């Protein structure tokens, strides 16, 4: 396995209430080794033209990924004590969460409803963004967090104009293959200033997987609520009793509780990567792709004859614990 990226702030989890289980790290890593049978799984290539502009110029593809990842968060709301996913139809086909966002953004660019041009982004209003992200029925599934999404895109456009000749590809190239440098440059943008660097790492994973750049280290997993939920349910991460109660009762976490939980999840998945010999980008792909199988209300392990979860044999199945809820623009 290649050397890690910029993770110095998450290695020591000894001083926090949330613990990482060594036994569960070993169990999940052993399961992954068995699943892949000694082969070396490759990261996702993000080459579906329905979601990404794979036939565009390199500069346009980098811009599209930066724009999409600047709004790649908060795909849920809470209604009547239930967590409701953001979802809706686009050109007659139903999408959910991030896949709704990517599909709608792709269609919006093709229709001319949304532009990747930095000037256009810098002048974007919340109302025009809402229109550009509407589904076939005229609703906007991405209304939760819409103000932060619009602000992220305005900041992205403004900073690209001021410092990077309007093109995110110039940020990518200025990093010169250094993942640490890329993370540091990205942190200057409002969209990518997360201390855990979730959206920066998702952007790095997609840029590298798409072949748009190569980094000198593996991007870290992008720690969002899907990854945290599974890490907690598997027993990789053991939160304090107070946080467990909040996860069980679908209560909102404080920013400190959320940050601690995200730190621990990142530490746990890095250790799974080390123990299994599997790329951390692939670890991210696996957990993100399994998010709907480990469903909020009906995880596959609780449904007879349902889809199989690849982690079932090594999972403690603490399915009473739900996704971490925090009003944040980071995940």
Secondary structure, DSSP 8 states (H G I E B T S, - for coil): ---B-S-GGGS--TTSSSEE-HHHHHHHHHHHHHHHTT----------TTTS-TTS-HHHHHHHHHHHHHT----EEEETTEEEE-EEEETTEEEEHHHHHHHHHHHHHHHTSS---HHHHHT--HHHHHHHT--TTS--TT-TTHHHHHHHHHHHHHHHHHHSTT-HHHHHHHHTT-HHHHHHHHTTSGGG--TT-HHHHHHHHHHHHTTS---SSB------HHHHHHHHHHTSEE--HHHHHHHHHT-B--HHHHHHHHHHHHHHHHHHHHHHT--HHHHHHHHHHTTTTS-SSS-GGGSTT----TTGGG----TT----B---S--
